[in-house]
């Protein structure tokens, strides 16, 4: 597995593993299955695990803590704070205060069973609190050795500049895929100007770009995709045209649509690290293999041109989920 640099000094595998779905949002969880996926990810050379205190809540960090305690794997852990939810509820508030941050960090360290969090993100930005105040508190945690690097999620370019002026930001994490390319306008250029790495979550469009879902697809109980506008039958029917294009390219290259989607992201720049999530070893192996698929510039441009005339129908999240996005 190739490695890439986030910021100036955080080296991680070119493809990471998003762990959120191991705890909730995509149907019933199975800890034994998830632990097997985590073990296999290390075998495949993936050394960048992404979690957050709100996944579960807390269950996801506890799960990774169990994995680390049993395996002693040499991996980089990224976790997040700032989204506050009650178990079983999607409704959230955003808390970026220094007091909450410190309590959240201590809780994450304990659940993960580590002395230092490699990359600590502000999960969502509270528009009412100056980002400078939040960054100063994060810098204090770094000086104390509790965190190694600072990251921001779903942040605007303006806020990112202000934050980086207080303390260097190592990585920005935002949704980025063939059907979510908003970051190309301002966020990605700003990251490159400032020397900040980019972590792409939902690089497979929450599974839609793999071709597994169509208009009218049935979801398991507890799968929040059933509530997302882009997966609504009327929007999924329109968005299926994007998948048809990706399928065509995949057939030509002798790989899967998921691998095309990941290879496209990897080809967009060596400062981009996608973190596809999965609870199944077969998909983990498929995703990891995408790192060895070459998507040349001509192929990348042809793919983008083929998709350029196709609309993406529906918002990424419900109104509740959009809280703190591009803040």
RODO-2510 file (C-alpha; in nm, 4 decimals, decimal comma):
residues 327
     n   res          X          Y          Z
     1     x     0,0000     0,0000     0,0000
     2     x     0,1346     0,3400    -0,0994
     3     x     0,1535     0,6205     0,1570
     4     x     0,0656     0,9860     0,1303
     5     x     0,1488     1,2892     0,3404
     6     x    -0,1165     1,4944     0,5172
     7     x     0,0209     1,8374     0,5914
     8     x     0,3954     1,8395     0,6430
     9     x     0,4531     1,5343     0,8595
    10     x     0,1597     1,2922     0,8939
    11     x     0,2207     0,9903     0,6700
    12     x    -0,0794     0,7608     0,6169
    13     x    -0,1835     0,4880     0,3750
    14     x    -0,3143     0,6228     0,0455
    15     x    -0,6535     0,4727     0,1292
    16     x    -0,7849     0,4784     0,4853
    17     x    -1,0790     0,3098     0,6522
    18     x    -1,3881     0,4992     0,7620
    19     x    -1,5293     0,3178     1,0653
    20     x    -1,8597     0,5000     1,1275
    21     x    -2,0796     0,2312     0,9704
    22     x    -1,9450    -0,0292     1,2108
    23     x    -2,1491     0,1359     1,4843
    24     x    -2,4612     0,2884     1,3294
    25     x    -2,6298     0,4647     1,0372
    26     x    -2,6070     0,1704     0,7942
    27     x    -2,8213    -0,0897     0,9671
    28     x    -2,7546    -0,3382     1,2506
    29     x    -2,3999    -0,3630     1,3766
    30     x    -2,1925    -0,6761     1,4235
    31     x    -1,8820    -0,6220     1,6367
    32     x    -1,7240    -0,9564     1,5496
    33     x    -1,7565    -0,8834     1,1786
    34     x    -1,6204    -0,5313     1,2250
    35     x    -1,3208    -0,6512     1,4267
    36     x    -1,2422    -0,8978     1,1481
    37     x    -1,2506    -0,6107     0,8972
    38     x    -1,0179    -0,4044     1,1154
    39     x    -0,7712    -0,6921     1,1416
    40     x    -0,7802    -0,7517     0,7671
    41     x    -0,7298    -0,3804     0,6974
    42     x    -0,3928    -0,3951     0,8732
    43     x    -0,2955    -0,7019     0,6685
    44     x    -0,3721    -0,5020     0,3538
    45     x    -0,1544    -0,2099     0,4616
    46     x    -0,4289     0,0346     0,5590
    47     x    -0,2924     0,2189     0,8611
    48     x    -0,5330     0,5144     0,8832
    49     x    -0,8541     0,4567     1,0815
    50     x    -1,1198     0,7268     1,1007
    51     x    -1,3731     0,7488     1,3835
    52     x    -1,5536     1,0053     1,6022
    53     x    -1,6933     1,0242     1,9527
    54     x    -2,0437     1,0738     1,8149
    55     x    -2,0460     0,7440     1,6233
    56     x    -2,2514     0,5221     1,8480
    57     x    -2,2273     0,7539     2,0347
    58     x    -1,8947     0,6325     2,1789
    59     x    -1,9349     0,2741     2,0548
    60     x    -1,7077     0,3237     1,7547
    61     x    -1,4150     0,4494     1,9598
    62     x    -1,4687     0,1674     2,2094
    63     x    -1,4678    -0,0848     1,9240
    64     x    -1,1409     0,0499     1,7872
    65     x    -1,0022     0,0533     2,1395
    66     x    -1,0789    -0,3189     2,1673
    67     x    -0,9096    -0,3804     1,8337
    68     x    -0,5989    -0,1867     1,9327
    69     x    -0,5741    -0,3607     2,2689
    70     x    -0,5923    -0,7041     2,1064
    71     x    -0,3793    -0,6425     1,7983
    72     x    -0,1274    -0,3770     1,9026
    73     x    -0,1491    -0,2651     1,5410
    74     x     0,0697     0,0241     1,4308
    75     x    -0,1976     0,2524     1,2900
    76     x    -0,2828     0,6219     1,2842
    77     x    -0,6105     0,7116     1,4552
    78     x    -0,8202     1,0101     1,3548
    79     x    -1,1172     1,0984     1,5723
    80     x    -1,3424     1,3995     1,6133
    81     x    -1,5377     1,6083     1,8613
    82     x    -1,8067     1,8720     1,8336
    83     x    -2,1277     1,6895     1,7403
    84     x    -2,3347     1,6178     2,0497
    85     x    -2,6136     1,3598     2,0191
    86     x    -2,8184     1,1395     2,2442
    87     x    -2,8085     0,7631     2,1761
    88     x    -3,0649     0,6667     1,9135
    89     x    -3,1264     1,0258     1,8028
    90     x    -3,0025     1,1996     1,4898
    91     x    -3,0768     1,5500     1,6196
    92     x    -2,7544     1,7192     1,7199
    93     x    -2,6021     2,0303     1,8675
    94     x    -2,2528     2,1613     1,7962
    95     x    -2,0163     2,2396     2,0835
    96     x    -1,6674     2,3747     2,0100
    97     x    -1,6033     2,5213     2,3559
    98     x    -1,2654     2,4654     2,5178
    99     x    -1,4189     2,2959     2,8214
   100     x    -1,6214     2,0522     2,6138
   101     x    -1,3250     1,9889     2,3832
   102     x    -1,1015     1,8917     2,6721
   103     x    -1,3625     1,6587     2,8204
   104     x    -1,4279     1,5066     2,4787
   105     x    -1,0568     1,4535     2,4152
   106     x    -1,0049     1,2837     2,7508
   107     x    -1,3033     1,0600     2,6817
   108     x    -1,1711     0,9641     2,3390
   109     x    -0,8245     0,8861     2,4742
   110     x    -0,9754     0,6567     2,7358
   111     x    -1,2089     0,4755     2,4956
   112     x    -0,9358     0,4296     2,2351
   113     x    -0,6817     0,3247     2,4978
   114     x    -0,4087     0,5492     2,3550
   115     x    -0,1871     0,8197     2,5003
   116     x    -0,2176     1,0453     2,1970
   117     x    -0,4723     1,0932     1,9181
   118     x    -0,2811     1,1182     1,5911
   119     x    -0,5301     1,3517     1,4202
   120     x    -0,8019     1,5330     1,6140
   121     x    -1,0745     1,7004     1,4097
   122     x    -1,3363     1,9592     1,4879
   123     x    -1,6260     1,7519     1,3520
   124     x    -1,8481     2,0504     1,2773
   125     x    -1,7889     2,4210     1,3232
   126     x    -2,0117     2,6275     1,5502
   127     x    -2,0742     2,9460     1,3549
   128     x    -2,1374     3,1402     1,6760
   129     x    -1,7928     3,0697     1,8276
   130     x    -1,4759     3,2301     1,6856
   131     x    -1,2602     2,9639     1,5190
   132     x    -0,9550     3,1320     1,6703
   133     x    -1,0768     3,0398     2,0179
   134     x    -1,1274     2,6775     1,9160
   135     x    -0,7830     2,6557     1,7549
   136     x    -0,6113     2,8010     2,0603
   137     x    -0,7703     2,5312     2,2752
   138     x    -0,6646     2,2617     2,0282
   139     x    -0,3104     2,4003     2,0248
   140     x    -0,3035     2,3637     2,4028
   141     x    -0,4015     1,9973     2,3729
   142     x    -0,1212     1,9479     2,1224
   143     x     0,1360     2,1133     2,3497
   144     x     0,0291     1,8736     2,6226
   145     x     0,0856     1,5786     2,3901
   146     x    -0,2768     1,4636     2,3940
   147     x    -0,3119     1,5147     2,0186
   148     x    -0,0528     1,4996     1,7437
   149     x    -0,2202     1,6974     1,4660
   150     x    -0,5228     1,9232     1,4184
   151     x    -0,7940     1,8829     1,1558
   152     x    -1,1186     2,0510     1,0561
   153     x    -1,4263     1,8971     0,8935
   154     x    -1,6691     2,0549     0,6446
   155     x    -1,5118     2,3972     0,6914
   156     x    -1,5349     2,7001     0,4615
   157     x    -1,2237     2,8396     0,2935
   158     x    -1,2483     3,1634     0,4912
   159     x    -1,2708     2,9837     0,8251
   160     x    -0,9854     2,7527     0,7261
   161     x    -0,7580     3,0495     0,6589
   162     x    -0,8405     3,2040     0,9958
   163     x    -0,7828     2,8739     1,1736
   164     x    -0,4523     2,8049     1,0001
   165     x    -0,3261     3,1503     1,0981
   166     x    -0,3587     3,0511     1,4656
   167     x    -0,2022     2,7041     1,4352
   168     x    -0,1164     2,4876     1,1332
   169     x    -0,4028     2,2640     1,0237
   170     x    -0,2839     1,9229     0,9061
   171     x    -0,5949     1,8026     0,7248
   172     x    -0,9432     1,9009     0,6154
   173     x    -1,2053     1,6271     0,5943
   174     x    -1,5049     1,6878     0,3704
   175     x    -1,7275     1,4757     0,1518
   176     x    -1,5713     1,4389    -0,1942
   177     x    -1,6606     1,1972    -0,4712
   178     x    -1,7714     1,1812    -0,8321
   179     x    -2,1152     1,3084    -0,7277
   180     x    -2,0003     1,5584    -0,4616
   181     x    -1,7383     1,7946    -0,6033
   182     x    -1,8162     2,1214    -0,4264
   183     x    -1,4703     2,1279    -0,2647
   184     x    -1,3027     2,1845    -0,5995
   185     x    -1,4247     2,5460    -0,6089
   186     x    -1,2564     2,6859    -0,2962
   187     x    -1,1689     2,4324    -0,0259
   188     x    -0,9260     2,2117    -0,2166
   189     x    -0,7372     2,5058    -0,3744
   190     x    -0,7093     2,6688    -0,0298
   191     x    -0,5760     2,3472     0,1228
   192     x    -0,3113     2,3280    -0,1496
   193     x    -0,2155     2,6910    -0,1101
   194     x    -0,1640     2,6409     0,2656
   195     x    -0,0055     2,2948     0,2461
   196     x    -0,2984     2,1171     0,4137
   197     x    -0,3891     1,7573     0,3327
   198     x    -0,7383     1,6566     0,2239
   199     x    -0,9296     1,3543     0,3532
   200     x    -1,2280     1,2552     0,1395
   201     x    -1,5144     1,0892     0,3245
   202     x    -1,8006     0,9081     0,1514
   203     x    -1,5795     0,8674    -0,1585
   204     x    -1,8226     0,6067    -0,2927
   205     x    -2,1278     0,8264    -0,2452
   206     x    -2,2405     0,6193     0,0564
   207     x    -2,2390     0,3165    -0,1710
   208     x    -2,4451     0,4692    -0,4511
   209     x    -2,1520     0,4962    -0,6920
   210     x    -2,0851     0,1230    -0,6598
   211     x    -2,4116     0,0499    -0,8404
   212     x    -2,5634    -0,1337    -0,5428
   213     x    -2,8570     0,1047    -0,5091
   214     x    -3,1241     0,2067    -0,7552
   215     x    -3,4532     0,3911    -0,7445
   216     x    -3,6800     0,1995    -0,5084
   217     x    -3,3989     0,0141    -0,3285
   218     x    -3,4980    -0,1168     0,0131
   219     x    -3,2779    -0,0365     0,3111
   220     x    -3,2285    -0,2269     0,6348
   221     x    -3,3919    -0,0889     0,9467
   222     x    -3,1710     0,1844     1,0905
   223     x    -3,0043     0,2686     0,7566
   224     x    -3,0151     0,6478     0,7391
   225     x    -2,9692     0,6471     0,3621
   226     x    -3,3436     0,5881     0,3462
   227     x    -3,3843     0,9473     0,4706
   228     x    -3,1234     1,1125     0,2497
   229     x    -3,2576     1,3224    -0,0382
   230     x    -3,0183     1,1775    -0,2975
   231     x    -3,1455     0,8269    -0,2275
   232     x    -3,5130     0,9221    -0,2575
   233     x    -3,6661     0,7270    -0,5499
   234     x    -3,7215     1,0305    -0,7702
   235     x    -3,3621     1,1504    -0,7197
   236     x    -3,2018     0,8064    -0,7314
   237     x    -3,3558     0,7513    -1,0742
   238     x    -3,1840     1,0648    -1,2053
   239     x    -2,8550     0,9945    -1,0277
   240     x    -2,8423     0,6452    -1,1737
   241     x    -2,7123     0,7972    -1,4976
   242     x    -2,3856     0,8813    -1,3181
   243     x    -2,3474     0,5214    -1,2098
   244     x    -2,3998     0,4021    -1,5668
   245     x    -2,1018     0,6111    -1,6788
   246     x    -1,8821     0,4781    -1,3980
   247     x    -1,9875     0,1216    -1,4796
   248     x    -1,8845     0,1734    -1,8401
   249     x    -1,5373     0,2950    -1,7463
   250     x    -1,5012     0,0064    -1,4992
   251     x    -1,5897    -0,2471    -1,7665
   252     x    -1,3263    -0,1011    -1,9986
   253     x    -1,0588    -0,1188    -1,7277
   254     x    -1,1595    -0,4602    -1,5962
   255     x    -1,2304    -0,3366    -1,2431
   256     x    -1,5326    -0,2434    -1,0327
   257     x    -1,7210     0,0885    -1,0233
   258     x    -1,6024     0,1394    -0,6648
   259     x    -1,2425     0,1039    -0,7758
   260     x    -1,2931     0,3576    -1,0545
   261     x    -1,4420     0,6062    -0,8075
   262     x    -1,1472     0,5641    -0,5689
   263     x    -0,8860     0,5659    -0,8448
   264     x    -1,0353     0,8926    -0,9710
   265     x    -0,9908     1,0536    -0,6307
   266     x    -0,6353     0,9251    -0,5961
   267     x    -0,5567     1,0664    -0,9408
   268     x    -0,6860     1,4105    -0,8410
   269     x    -0,3746     1,4729    -0,6324
   270     x    -0,1284     1,3001    -0,4017
   271     x    -0,2526     1,5175    -0,1141
   272     x    -0,5933     1,3432    -0,1188
   273     x    -0,6663     1,0396     0,1003
   274     x    -1,0080     0,8742     0,0582
   275     x    -1,1519     0,6844     0,3550
   276     x    -1,4210     0,4472     0,2251
   277     x    -1,6106     0,2651     0,4966
   278     x    -1,7269    -0,0944     0,4991
   279     x    -1,8302    -0,3744     0,7326
   280     x    -1,7430    -0,6533     0,4906
   281     x    -1,4006    -0,7956     0,4128
   282     x    -1,4804    -0,8462     0,0438
   283     x    -1,5496    -0,4748    -0,0018
   284     x    -1,2479    -0,3810     0,2090
   285     x    -1,0240    -0,5842    -0,0198
   286     x    -1,1890    -0,4364    -0,3273
   287     x    -1,1348    -0,0835    -0,1992
   288     x    -0,7728    -0,1443    -0,1006
   289     x    -0,6965    -0,2829    -0,4468
   290     x    -0,8026     0,0502    -0,5990
   291     x    -0,4678     0,1944    -0,4874
   292     x    -0,2965    -0,0087    -0,7597
   293     x    -0,5321     0,0977    -1,0393
   294     x    -0,3880     0,3633    -1,2660
   295     x    -0,6309     0,6206    -1,3982
   296     x    -0,4382     0,8311    -1,6460
   297     x    -0,5020     1,1988    -1,7046
   298     x    -0,6812     1,1327    -2,0327
   299     x    -0,9050     0,8729    -1,8656
   300     x    -0,9752     1,1050    -1,5734
   301     x    -1,0676     1,3929    -1,8037
   302     x    -1,2874     1,1683    -2,0168
   303     x    -1,4694     1,0468    -1,7072
   304     x    -1,5240     1,4005    -1,5827
   305     x    -1,6472     1,5170    -1,9212
   306     x    -1,8896     1,2263    -1,9425
   307     x    -2,0322     1,3186    -1,6040
   308     x    -2,0288     1,6958    -1,6541
   309     x    -2,3621     1,7065    -1,8348
   310     x    -2,5403     1,4858    -1,5837
   311     x    -2,7225     1,6491    -1,2920
   312     x    -2,6829     1,5386    -0,9319
   313     x    -3,0302     1,5424    -0,7827
   314     x    -3,0894     1,5972    -0,4105
   315     x    -2,9018     1,7423    -0,1125
   316     x    -2,6260     1,5464     0,0614
   317     x    -2,8078     1,5443     0,3958
   318     x    -3,1373     1,6409     0,5509
   319     x    -3,1533     1,9893     0,7017
   320     x    -3,0441     1,8469     1,0390
   321     x    -2,7409     1,6821     0,8862
   322     x    -2,6394     2,0037     0,7102
   323     x    -2,5777     2,1788     1,0423
   324     x    -2,2199     2,3050     1,0484
   325     x    -2,1473     2,2242     0,6816
   326     x    -1,9269     2,4821     0,5054
   327     x    -1,9145     2,6849     0,8275
***
